[in-house]
Amino acid sequence: SLDAGHPVLAEELPTLADSLGGGIGLDNRLTFSMCRDLLDDVILLSEDEIAAGIRHAYDQEREIVEGAGAVCIA
């Protein structure tokens, strides 16, 4: 969507970070414009990297987190 300059349909795939999946709706203007204006970069993570973030959260902090919560430390 950011590359296209407007919201586009995104295929929802199985992932450990399931709460990050899905689109924001083709008519969305508020969320898309905020992301376009405020994000410096977008980083794509593999499922292995997300799993490593989940493991790190547990091993180092004894926190059990969902995949979307682990992407910031993956």
N, CA, C and O atoms as a GROMACS GRO file, in nm:
protein
  296
    1SER      N    1   0.081  -0.120   0.000
    1SER     CA    2   0.000   0.000   0.000
    1SER      C    3   0.086   0.126   0.000
    1SER      O    4   0.057   0.222  -0.071
    2LEU      N    5   0.193   0.125   0.081
    2LEU     CA    6   0.280   0.243   0.085
    2LEU      C    7   0.347   0.266  -0.050
    2LEU      O    8   0.357   0.379  -0.096
    3ASP      N    9   0.392   0.158  -0.113
    3ASP     CA   10   0.454   0.172  -0.246
    3ASP      C   11   0.353   0.218  -0.350
    3ASP      O   12   0.386   0.297  -0.438
    4ALA      N   13   0.229   0.168  -0.339
    4ALA     CA   14   0.125   0.204  -0.436
    4ALA      C   15   0.071   0.345  -0.412
    4ALA      O   16   0.017   0.407  -0.503
    5GLY      N   17   0.086   0.395  -0.289
    5GLY     CA   18   0.035   0.528  -0.257
    5GLY      C   19  -0.111   0.529  -0.214
    5GLY      O   20  -0.169   0.636  -0.197
    6HIS      N   21  -0.169   0.412  -0.196
    6HIS     CA   22  -0.308   0.399  -0.152
    6HIS      C   23  -0.330   0.258  -0.098
    6HIS      O   24  -0.252   0.168  -0.130
    7PRO      N   25  -0.433   0.237  -0.018
    7PRO     CA   26  -0.459   0.102   0.034
    7PRO      C   27  -0.485   0.004  -0.081
    7PRO      O   28  -0.557   0.035  -0.175
    8VAL      N   29  -0.425  -0.114  -0.070
    8VAL     CA   30  -0.447  -0.221  -0.168
    8VAL      C   31  -0.485  -0.348  -0.092
    8VAL      O   32  -0.460  -0.360   0.027
    9LEU      N   33  -0.547  -0.442  -0.163
    9LEU     CA   34  -0.581  -0.570  -0.102
    9LEU      C   35  -0.454  -0.648  -0.072
    9LEU      O   36  -0.362  -0.651  -0.154
   10ALA      N   37  -0.450  -0.711   0.044
   10ALA     CA   38  -0.334  -0.792   0.083
   10ALA      C   39  -0.383  -0.932   0.118
   10ALA      O   40  -0.480  -0.948   0.191
   11GLU      N   41  -0.314  -1.032   0.064
   11GLU     CA   42  -0.350  -1.170   0.095
   11GLU      C   43  -0.313  -1.200   0.240
   11GLU      O   44  -0.203  -1.167   0.285
   12GLU      N   45  -0.405  -1.262   0.313
   12GLU     CA   46  -0.377  -1.300   0.452
   12GLU      C   47  -0.318  -1.440   0.453
   12GLU      O   48  -0.382  -1.535   0.409
   13LEU      N   49  -0.196  -1.452   0.503
   13LEU     CA   50  -0.126  -1.578   0.509
   13LEU      C   51  -0.112  -1.623   0.654
   13LEU      O   52  -0.112  -1.539   0.744
   14PRO      N   53  -0.101  -1.754   0.678
   14PRO     CA   54  -0.078  -1.800   0.814
   14PRO      C   55   0.054  -1.744   0.868
   14PRO      O   56   0.155  -1.743   0.796
   15THR      N   57   0.054  -1.698   0.992
   15THR     CA   58   0.173  -1.638   1.049
   15THR      C   59   0.169  -1.645   1.201
   15THR      O   60   0.061  -1.651   1.261
   16LEU      N   61   0.285  -1.642   1.263
   16LEU     CA   62   0.293  -1.633   1.409
   16LEU      C   63   0.245  -1.497   1.458
   16LEU      O   64   0.204  -1.484   1.574
   17ALA      N   65   0.249  -1.397   1.372
   17ALA     CA   66   0.207  -1.261   1.408
   17ALA      C   67   0.069  -1.234   1.348
   17ALA      O   68   0.051  -1.138   1.272
   18ASP      N   69  -0.028  -1.318   1.382
   18ASP     CA   70  -0.158  -1.312   1.315
   18ASP      C   71  -0.233  -1.181   1.337
   18ASP      O   72  -0.314  -1.144   1.253
   19SER      N   73  -0.210  -1.112   1.446
   19SER     CA   74  -0.282  -0.986   1.466
   19SER      C   75  -0.229  -0.874   1.377
   19SER      O   76  -0.289  -0.767   1.370
   20LEU      N   77  -0.116  -0.896   1.309
   20LEU     CA   78  -0.065  -0.797   1.214
   20LEU      C   79  -0.113  -0.824   1.072
   20LEU      O   80  -0.090  -0.743   0.982
   21GLY      N   81  -0.179  -0.937   1.051
   21GLY     CA   82  -0.224  -0.974   0.917
   21GLY      C   83  -0.348  -0.897   0.876
   21GLY      O   84  -0.414  -0.832   0.958
   22GLY      N   85  -0.377  -0.906   0.750
   22GLY     CA   86  -0.498  -0.843   0.699
   22GLY      C   87  -0.477  -0.701   0.655
   22GLY      O   88  -0.376  -0.638   0.687
   23GLY      N   89  -0.572  -0.652   0.583
   23GLY     CA   90  -0.563  -0.517   0.530
   23GLY      C   91  -0.630  -0.416   0.621
   23GLY      O   92  -0.683  -0.449   0.727
   24ILE      N   93  -0.628  -0.293   0.577
   24ILE     CA   94  -0.690  -0.184   0.653
   24ILE      C   95  -0.816  -0.135   0.585
   24ILE      O   96  -0.879  -0.039   0.631
   25GLY      N   97  -0.854  -0.199   0.475
   25GLY     CA   98  -0.972  -0.159   0.401
   25GLY      C   99  -0.937  -0.063   0.289
   25GLY      O  100  -0.857   0.029   0.308
   26LEU      N  101  -0.996  -0.085   0.173
   26LEU     CA  102  -0.962  -0.004   0.056
   26LEU      C  103  -1.004   0.142   0.071
   26LEU      O  104  -0.944   0.230   0.009
   27ASP      N  105  -1.106   0.168   0.151
   27ASP     CA  106  -1.152   0.306   0.170
   27ASP      C  107  -1.087   0.376   0.288
   27ASP      O  108  -1.121   0.490   0.320
   28ASN      N  109  -0.992   0.308   0.354
   28ASN     CA  110  -0.927   0.364   0.472
   28ASN      C  111  -0.844   0.485   0.435
   28ASN      O  112  -0.766   0.481   0.339
   29ARG      N  113  -0.858   0.590   0.508
   29ARG     CA  114  -0.778   0.710   0.484
   29ARG      C  115  -0.698   0.750   0.608
   29ARG      O  116  -0.583   0.794   0.595
   30LEU      N  117  -0.754   0.736   0.726
   30LEU     CA  118  -0.688   0.782   0.848
   30LEU      C  119  -0.562   0.699   0.878
   30LEU      O  120  -0.453   0.755   0.889
   31THR      N  121  -0.577   0.566   0.891
   31THR     CA  122  -0.462   0.482   0.926
   31THR      C  123  -0.356   0.488   0.817
   31THR      O  124  -0.237   0.500   0.847
   32PHE      N  125  -0.398   0.478   0.691
   32PHE     CA  126  -0.301   0.480   0.582
   32PHE      C  127  -0.224   0.612   0.579
   32PHE      O  128  -0.102   0.611   0.565
   33SER      N  129  -0.293   0.724   0.592
   33SER     CA  130  -0.223   0.852   0.586
   33SER      C  131  -0.129   0.870   0.705
   33SER      O  132  -0.022   0.930   0.690
   34MET      N  133  -0.167   0.820   0.822
   34MET     CA  134  -0.077   0.828   0.938
   34MET      C  135   0.049   0.746   0.913
   34MET      O  136   0.160   0.792   0.941
   35CYS      N  137   0.033   0.625   0.861
   35CYS     CA  138   0.150   0.541   0.832
   35CYS      C  139   0.238   0.606   0.726
   35CYS      O  140   0.360   0.611   0.741
   36ARG      N  141   0.177   0.655   0.621
   36ARG     CA  142   0.253   0.719   0.513
   36ARG      C  143   0.332   0.838   0.566
   36ARG      O  144   0.447   0.860   0.526
   37ASP      N  145   0.272   0.916   0.654
   37ASP     CA  146   0.336   1.037   0.703
   37ASP      C  147   0.436   1.014   0.816
   37ASP      O  148   0.531   1.091   0.832
   38LEU      N  149   0.418   0.908   0.895
   38LEU     CA  150   0.498   0.892   1.016
   38LEU      C  151   0.602   0.780   1.012
   38LEU      O  152   0.698   0.784   1.090
   39LEU      N  153   0.587   0.683   0.923
   39LEU     CA  154   0.685   0.574   0.918
   39LEU      C  155   0.810   0.616   0.843
   39LEU      O  156   0.802   0.677   0.736
   40ASP      N  157   0.924   0.584   0.900
   40ASP     CA  158   1.051   0.608   0.831
   40ASP      C  159   1.088   0.492   0.741
   40ASP      O  160   1.149   0.511   0.636
   41ASP      N  161   1.049   0.370   0.781
   41ASP     CA  162   1.088   0.250   0.707
   41ASP      C  163   0.993   0.137   0.744
   41ASP      O  164   0.927   0.142   0.848
   42VAL      N  165   0.988   0.036   0.661
   42VAL     CA  166   0.912  -0.086   0.687
   42VAL      C  167   1.008  -0.202   0.676
   42VAL      O  168   1.084  -0.212   0.580
   43ILE      N  169   1.006  -0.290   0.774
   43ILE     CA  170   1.094  -0.406   0.776
   43ILE      C  171   1.009  -0.532   0.772
   43ILE      O  172   0.918  -0.548   0.854
   44LEU      N  173   1.038  -0.621   0.679
   44LEU     CA  174   0.968  -0.748   0.671
   44LEU      C  175   1.047  -0.855   0.744
   44LEU      O  176   1.168  -0.867   0.725
   45LEU      N  177   0.980  -0.932   0.829
   45LEU     CA  178   1.044  -1.037   0.906
   45LEU      C  179   0.998  -1.173   0.858
   45LEU      O  180   0.883  -1.190   0.817
   46SER      N  181   1.087  -1.270   0.864
   46SER     CA  182   1.050  -1.408   0.833
   46SER      C  183   0.983  -1.471   0.955
   46SER      O  184   0.992  -1.417   1.066
   47GLU      N  185   0.917  -1.583   0.935
   47GLU     CA  186   0.857  -1.655   1.047
   47GLU      C  187   0.965  -1.700   1.146
   47GLU      O  188   0.941  -1.700   1.267
   48ASP      N  189   1.082  -1.738   1.095
   48ASP     CA  190   1.193  -1.777   1.184
   48ASP      C  191   1.237  -1.660   1.272
   48ASP      O  192   1.268  -1.679   1.390
   49GLU      N  193   1.241  -1.540   1.216
   49GLU     CA  194   1.280  -1.422   1.294
   49GLU      C  195   1.175  -1.389   1.400
   49GLU      O  196   1.208  -1.350   1.512
   50ILE      N  197   1.048  -1.405   1.364
   50ILE     CA  198   0.941  -1.381   1.461
   50ILE      C  199   0.951  -1.484   1.574
   50ILE      O  200   0.938  -1.449   1.692
   51ALA      N  201   0.973  -1.611   1.538
   51ALA     CA  202   0.987  -1.717   1.638
   51ALA      C  203   1.106  -1.688   1.731
   51ALA      O  204   1.098  -1.711   1.852
   52ALA      N  205   1.214  -1.637   1.675
   52ALA     CA  206   1.331  -1.602   1.757
   52ALA      C  207   1.296  -1.490   1.855
   52ALA      O  208   1.344  -1.491   1.968
   53GLY      N  209   1.214  -1.395   1.814
   53GLY     CA  210   1.170  -1.288   1.904
   53GLY      C  211   1.085  -1.342   2.017
   53GLY      O  212   1.098  -1.298   2.132
   54ILE      N  213   0.997  -1.436   1.986
   54ILE     CA  214   0.914  -1.500   2.089
   54ILE      C  215   1.003  -1.574   2.189
   54ILE      O  216   0.985  -1.562   2.310
   55ARG      N  217   1.100  -1.650   2.136
   55ARG     CA  218   1.193  -1.724   2.224
   55ARG      C  219   1.273  -1.628   2.312
   55ARG      O  220   1.292  -1.653   2.431
   56HIS      N  221   1.321  -1.520   2.252
   56HIS     CA  222   1.400  -1.422   2.328
   56HIS      C  223   1.316  -1.363   2.443
   56HIS      O  224   1.364  -1.351   2.556
   57ALA      N  225   1.193  -1.327   2.413
   57ALA     CA  226   1.106  -1.269   2.517
   57ALA      C  227   1.090  -1.366   2.633
   57ALA      O  228   1.090  -1.325   2.749
   58TYR      N  229   1.078  -1.495   2.603
   58TYR     CA  230   1.062  -1.592   2.710
   58TYR      C  231   1.195  -1.620   2.780
   58TYR      O  232   1.204  -1.616   2.903
   59ASP      N  233   1.298  -1.649   2.702
   59ASP     CA  234   1.428  -1.686   2.760
   59ASP      C  235   1.490  -1.574   2.843
   59ASP      O  236   1.547  -1.600   2.950
   60GLN      N  237   1.480  -1.451   2.796
   60GLN     CA  238   1.547  -1.339   2.863
   60GLN      C  239   1.459  -1.265   2.963
   60GLN      O  240   1.508  -1.214   3.064
   61GLU      N  241   1.329  -1.259   2.936
   61GLU     CA  242   1.239  -1.178   3.019
   61GLU      C  243   1.133  -1.260   3.091
   61GLU      O  244   1.060  -1.208   3.175
   62ARG      N  245   1.124  -1.388   3.059
   62ARG     CA  246   1.020  -1.477   3.112
   62ARG      C  247   0.880  -1.423   3.081
   62ARG      O  248   0.788  -1.434   3.162
   63GLU      N  249   0.867  -1.364   2.963
   63GLU     CA  250   0.740  -1.312   2.914
   63GLU      C  251   0.691  -1.402   2.801
   63GLU      O  252   0.768  -1.440   2.714
   64ILE      N  253   0.563  -1.435   2.803
   64ILE     CA  254   0.502  -1.511   2.694
   64ILE      C  255   0.427  -1.411   2.608
   64ILE      O  256   0.331  -1.348   2.652
   65VAL      N  257   0.472  -1.396   2.483
   65VAL     CA  258   0.413  -1.297   2.394
   65VAL      C  259   0.366  -1.362   2.265
   65VAL      O  260   0.421  -1.463   2.220
   66GLU      N  261   0.263  -1.304   2.206
   66GLU     CA  262   0.214  -1.343   2.074
   66GLU      C  263   0.314  -1.290   1.972
   66GLU      O  264   0.387  -1.195   2.000
   67GLY      N  265   0.316  -1.350   1.854
   67GLY     CA  266   0.413  -1.312   1.752
   67GLY      C  267   0.416  -1.164   1.719
   67GLY      O  268   0.524  -1.107   1.701
   68ALA      N  269   0.299  -1.100   1.712
   68ALA     CA  270   0.297  -0.957   1.680
   68ALA      C  271   0.364  -0.875   1.789
   68ALA      O  272   0.422  -0.770   1.762
   69GLY      N  273   0.358  -0.923   1.913
   69GLY     CA  274   0.424  -0.854   2.022
   69GLY      C  275   0.574  -0.876   2.023
   69GLY      O  276   0.648  -0.802   2.089
   70ALA      N  277   0.619  -0.977   1.950
   70ALA     CA  278   0.762  -1.009   1.946
   70ALA      C  279   0.835  -0.946   1.828
   70ALA      O  280   0.958  -0.947   1.824
   71VAL      N  281   0.761  -0.891   1.732
   71VAL     CA  282   0.830  -0.838   1.613
   71VAL      C  283   0.921  -0.720   1.647
   71VAL      O  284   1.020  -0.697   1.577
   72CYS      N  285   0.891  -0.648   1.751
   72CYS     CA  286   0.976  -0.533   1.786
   72CYS      C  287   1.110  -0.575   1.846
   72CYS      O  288   1.202  -0.493   1.854
   73ILE      N  289   1.122  -0.700   1.888
   73ILE     CA  290   1.250  -0.748   1.941
   73ILE      C  291   1.310  -0.857   1.854
   73ILE      O  292   1.415  -0.912   1.888
   74ALA      N  293   1.244  -0.889   1.743
   74ALA     CA  294   1.294  -0.997   1.655
   74ALA      C  295   1.417  -0.952   1.578
   74ALA      O  296   1.472  -1.028   1.499
   0.00000   0.00000   0.00000
